[in-house]
Amino acid sequence: MERKRRTAALALLLTAVLLLCMVPALAEGDTEPDGEVPEPLEVSEPADGGESQEAAGDGEQDPKPPEETNPTEVQPPEETPPSDDSETVFQERESKGGGVWQEGYDGTEPWITTVDDDLVYTGETDFRNLKFSDLRERVLEGSLSALMLEESIASIDSIDFTRMYQDLADQMSSLEQAQSIYAQIPIANEFEGAMQGYVISNLQSSYSALSSNVADLATGQIQKDYAAAKRQLQNARDQMVIGAESLYIAILELEQTQATLERNLTALDRTVKEMEVRYRLGQVSALTAEQVKSGKASLESSLSTVEMNLRRCKLQLQAMIGVSMNGSLVLGPLPELSDGLLASMDQKEDLAEAKNLSYDLFAAKKKLNEASEAYDDAQESYTRNSYNLRSARHTYESALYEYKASVQNFEMGFRNAYDSVKDYQQILNASQTTLAFQEKSYASAELKYQQGTLSANALADAGDDLAEAKDAVATARRNLFTAYRTYYWAVSYGVMNSSTN
């Protein structure tokens, strides 16, 4: 019970941390930071001069138990490997930095973060430029929420479990001596006897709680709990980066929409002028001419809305990377995906890797294991017809179904992500074929215009058709990149976007 209360307290602390940082990416820039630095997770003082140890309990630790005689005769904590292979794979991924999936991203240009707001954009090396390949680093170094998560992770890494065991053992020895001293105090009356019994009872209760903690340290249970907490914090950090990437791509899409509306507005201006001439010639009615003009007002309103949303998204992205929020941000194009990179996708092997790295599956399995342990304890403590045993059995079965559903949803989302990459790849190929045709068509129209057989308005319309074909290619390429990034995050970090499930 004591371990469960400690685990519940740790879960409440993590929930509080996540409520502060796990907000939707598009809402991060809407709040002003209060400037207060959050307190780190206070778990135990690290050993002086000692290096940070992994929370999974896989470091070389060989503490000596205290020499005092304790009734529980606990053993020092031994090396406790994770209960499954997912933790080992997860730590290997952390050391490799995500494997080879960053192919094609150079990230060679330096980044300058501190420049006064009154400076203006001066070119490709200006501080307001942001490359997609730099985005993860910028979020982890600049976002206040990301920095808070990093400090919480560091506080777990700094725990010295050997020192924690020694401190707890010393406290147990002190409590044992205190019980012995109070038991030897002479009792003069009934009241003193009651007080002595009360004090000894409290000391025994504290001793039992410490004994349970020491036992959990010796079996590696506390180390596993902190390792799970660390994985949860790292998952929250990865989700923040995914949100920043989604916002980056959304800004590029808004910029394309803005360019399309501006092109449509220019084309509508040509139509308005044409309608005015035709109206003077008596070819169209006044109502038709006014109808065309009213469409221009609607386009201008849509363009104004897109510009406002574009500025808002840029402000939010600037807040996420920790730079001055002025709305003047120039994003670089998305990296190209080579045919070799897309061909290297292996659905079967990549799915197995993604499942090992998934925190959602890890959390579901952890919940199942805890329910299974509670059911085993109930079988030992209660009779077969006891409502406690029946409740524990149903809790275990519920956790089992929840785990199976989590695995099923993850596998379905992964297959959807894989299929989306292949689908958008063929859509891109089709769009490029259409673009090639429109380029030839425009070249023909341009030749006719030079020969005097085609009007300027008809040539402009052909140019608009060519621009639309280019937009279709850009949209298809952006959708392909988005689908691949979903697949990339699943394989490299075990994070599956909910939209793909």
Disulfide bonds with the S-S distance in Angstrom:
none
